[in-house]
């Protein structure tokens, strides 16, 4: 997750707002985000009373609502937002929260956003089944629209996200993983919901096909950059501020960009050591792994790749009307660059 959602960076608070602050970016759509949060909370009452407490726990631990913000900003970049966008944002957020419930089971995660996960509180069975319920309810809401377009798009995106997770599972501890394979997984499992948020926000405001396509490409590039950032945070963040244990990706056999870069750049002896640390993973291996990553400037290399994806995202917006919301989307890429620059500090 992006720092705007769940995490802070281990630096002293500045005396003034940074050039791109999350608060400033979303200020124009704060009423929209409040409406999404309220409607999401209302969904708890659609669940059986005996399981409503589980649903409430999942639905009220949202973070900063990045995907709903993308719905609103993409819509406003094209036209006037409307109430149907609130429902779409709720649908996408429910799909996202469902994936988190399942992710925490697969990763055996104990904490998320500095709170115990569903699985930690109530076990894997409850967590998996509740994730299924959230998926199903999201599709039910999507089917309430008079056009099948929403339901079709949400279903396709959900399939893509889950397929990306399967591919990532297939590639656990595959030390010969290519960057292309890595980026493909990121685009499927994370960037797809960013793209869906931008795409449907634009479509519901009457976007022309080229505008809709441009915003979808923006979401894919931004989402990929965000996931690379999150992968770096798992290695170079501050555990007390990240809200979960560091090194969870390697503990679960997930090779991320900093590791791939170090494997590409390292001499044979260091590469063999890094491979052994990954293949015979123990919690105590993390410090040595990070030391090897630092030796080969893996964080700086990852920052460069994040910058490339963010520049691609900005270029996608070049053809859109020059509105405040378009500027806010550009500012969002700047915010992520600031967060990326602060990694390792």
N, C-alpha and C positions, 0 to 999 in steps of 0.2 A: 504494500500500500504506500501511496505517496505521503509525504510528510504532512500535506494538507489534510489528510484523512486521520492519521493515527500517530504520527511520530514527530518528535522534535529533534533539532540538531544540537549537539553539545557545545554551544557557544553562548557567551553572555548576551543578555537581551540588549538590543541597541537602544539608544536614547530616543530615537525617532523611528517611524515606520521605514523599513527598507524600501528601495525603489519599487519592488514588486511584492507587496504583502497580500496574503490570502484575504484578509479583511477588506482591503481596498478593492480587490478584484471582484469579489462577490457582493459587495455592498449594493449595487443596483438590483440584484436578484434576491436579496434577503427575504422579502415577503414571499417569493416563490418557494424558497428553501424551507421557510417556516410552514407553508401550506403542505409541502411534501412530507415533512416530519409529522405533522398532525394527521394527515391522511394515512400515513404508514402506521402510526399508532392505532388508528381506528381499525386497521385490518386484524388486530389481535382479537376483536370481538367476533370475527368470522370463524374462529377455531373453537373446537370443543372446549368447554370450560375446564376440563381436566388437564388439557395441554396448553391452555392459554398462557400460563406463566412461562412456558418454554418459548413460545412465540414472542411474548413481550420482551424477554431477555435478548432474543436475537434481533428483534426489530428496533430496539431502542439503543443499540450500541453501534451507531452508524458512523461516527467520526464526523468529518467535515462535509459529507455529501458531495463528493467530487462529481460523480456521474449525473446527479440531478442538476448540478451547476452547469455542466456541459450541455444538458438538454436546454436549459433556460438561455444560456448565452448563445448557443447555436440558433435557437429560435429567434431571439432578439436581433441577431445579425441579419436576419432575413425579413422579419415582419413583426407583428404584434403578438406576444405570447397569449395563450388562451388556457382555459381550465383543463382541456384535454391533455395538455402537456404535463400537468401535475400527475394525472393518472399514469402517463407513460413513464415519468420519472420514478413513481412508486413501483411500477412493474420492473423496471431495470434494477432498481435498488434491491428489490426482493430476490431477483435472480442472483445478484452479486452476493447478498447475504447468505443465500442458500449454498453458493459455492464455498463460502468461507466455512460454513458448518461442516461441509464435507472435507475441505482442505485440512481442518484442524484434526479430524479423525485420522486422515492419511499421514499427517505429519506428527501425530501424537503430541500435538501442541497443548500446553497447559495454560498459557496466557495469550491473550490477544487484546490489544489496546489497554494494557495494564489491568485487565480483568480476567478471571478464570474463563476458559472457553466453555461452550455448551457441553462438550465431551468431558471436560474436567469436572464439571458440576454434576452431570446426569448420566454420563457414560456414552459409549460410542453408538449403541443402538438408538437411543433417543436422538442423538445428534444427527445421525444419518437419516432417520425417518422424518425428523423435523425439516431437514434440508429438502427432502422430497416433497413435503407439504408446501414449503415455500415456493418451490418450482411450480407445483401444480396450481397454487393460488395465483401466482403471477400470470400463468397462461389463461386462467379463468378470467382475470381482469382484462387481459389482452383480447379475449374473445368477446368482451362486452362492447367493443367498438363496432360501429355499423359496417366497417370495411374489414376484410380479412387481412389487409396489409400489415397491420400491427402484429396480429397473432403470428402471421407467417414470418415476419422479421424477428420477433422475439424467439420463436421456436428455433429458427435457423441459427441465431446467435448462441442460444443455449447449447445447441448441439455442437457448435464450433468450440465453445469454451470447454465443454466436457471432453471433446475429442483431443483438445490441446493438453488437457491433464493426463489423458491416457498416453499420448505420445511422450510426454515428459516422464511418465512412469516407465515406459519401455526403455528410455534412454538413461536410466539411473546408472551412475558409475561407468558410463561409456566414455572412456578417456580419449577416444578418437572423435568425439563429438565435434562437428564442424560449426562454425559461426552461423552458417545458413540454417542448419537444423535448430540451433538455439533460438535464432530470431523468429523462425517459423512458430515454435512453441509459444514464445512470448506474444506474438501477434494473435494467436488463436486463443490462448487462455486468459489473457489480460486485455490486450488492445481491442479485442472484438467488442467488448461492452462499452469502451470509450467511443468506438466508431458508431455503435448502435445509438448511443445517446446523442451524438452530433447529427446523425442521419435522420432519426425520427423527429428530433427537435426542429430541424430544417424542413422536413417534409410536412409536418403539421402546420407550418406557417407559410405553406405554399411555395416552397423553394423550387426553382427550375432544376431540371435534372443535373445540369453542370454544377449548380451551387450545392445541391445535395451530395453529389459525388466528391466535390472539393472538401466539404466538411467531414465526410466519412474518411477520406484520406488523412485529413488533419487528425481525426481521432485515432486512427491506426498508428500514425507516427508518434503522437503524444503518448499514447498508451504503451508503446514499445519502449520509449525513452523512460517513462515512469517505472516500468518493471525492471529495466536495467538498473535504475537508481535504487530501487528496492532491493535488488540482488546485491548491490554494493553495500547498502546499509546493513545487510545481514552479516557482512564481514568487517566493515569499517565503522559501524555506528557505535553509540554508547548504550550499553544494555539497559541501564536505568531509564534512559529516555526513549529507547525504541519501544519498550513495553513488552518485549518477549526476549527469550534467550537468543544470543547470537550463534551463528554457525549452524542453524537448523537446516539450511539447504544442503550443506555437505553431510550433515548427520543423516539426511534422507537420500543421499546419493545424487543430489541435483548439482550438476556442473554449471556454474554461472560464468558470465563474461570475464570477471577478473581472473578466475582460475584458468579459463581457456587461454587468455592472453599470456599468463605465466607459463603455461605448458608450451605455447608456441615459442616463447622468447628464451626459455631457460636452457642452460647447458645440460648435457646428458646426466651428470651426477645429480643436479638439483631437480631435474625433471623426474628422475627415478625416485628421489625422496618424496617429492610432492605426490606422485602416483601412489606410493606406498602409504602415505598418510591418509589419502582418500580411500584407498581400498581397505585399509585396516583402521577405519575411523574410530576414534575415541574422543571424548570431550576435551581431553588435554592436548589434542593435536592442533587445536585452533590457533594458538599463539604461534606455533612454528609455521603453519600454513600462511598466516598473515605476514610473518617475517619474509617468507619466500615471495609472496605477492609484492611486498614493498621493494624487495631487491630488484624485481623486474618491472617496477613502475606500473603495476596492473591497475591501480586506481586511476592514475593519470590517463592511461590508455582507455579505460572505461569512460572517464569523463569526456574524452574526445569523441567517442562513439555516441554518447548521449547528446552531445552538442550537434552532431550530424543529424540525428533524428529530429531534434528540436528545430533545426534550421529547415529541414524538410517540411515539418509541420507548418512553420511560418510561411513558407512558399506556397503551401496549399491554400492559404487565405488571401493570396494576392489578388485574385479575381473577384473577391466579394466586395459589396458596397462598403464604403468607409464609414462605419458606424461605431458608436461607443462599445458595443458588444464585440465587434471584430477586434477592436483594440484590447478589450479585456481578455479575449482568447490569446492574443499575442502576448499580453502581460503574463498569462498563465505559463507560457513557455519560459518567460524570463524568471518567473518564480521558481520553476523546477531547476533552472540553471543555477540560481542562487543556492538552492538546497544541495545541489550536486557539488558546487564549489566548497561548501562547508563540510563535506564528508571528510573524515579523518582528522578534523581540527580538534 
